[in-house]
Amino acid sequence: MAKFGLSAIDRTKIGVANELVEAGVPKTDIVLAFYAPYRRPYTEFAVG
């Protein structure tokens, strides 16, 4: 299973991660790489 890693700060109004979720990508497959690894468990998305 592939994971999407978003590495740039997403300053868009909706957010790329939210667009991926709306397109059917599970949150467990999306890593918010612009957050430090220790902060990722506190998001709704994958940790790594």
N, C-alpha and C positions, 0 to 999 in steps of 0.2 A: 504494500500500500504506500503510495507516494504522499509526501507531506509538502505543503507549500510553506516556505519561509519568507516572511515579509521583513526585509532588513532595513528599509528606509523609514524614517518617521512619516507616518501617514497623516498628513494635515488636510486631507480632503474632508468635505462636509459629511459624506456618508462613510467613507473608509473602504479601502480595497478588501479588507477581511470580511466586512459585512456584505459586499458584493459577491464574494466567493461563496459565502453561506447561502445567499439568496439563489445562487446558481446551482446549489445542491452539494457543495463541498462540505463535509462534516467539520465541525469546529475542532475535532480531535486530529484532523489532518492539516491544520493551519497553525504555524508557529509564529508568534509575534516577536521576531528576532530583534526588533528595536528595543525590546525590554531586556534587561540583564537576566541571565538564567535564574537568579534567585527570586525575581519578581514574577516570572511566568506562571508559577503555580497559582497565583492569585487572580489570573485572568480566566476567562471561559474557554480559552483555546489550549492547544497542545503545548507541552513544556519543552519538547526537543526531539 
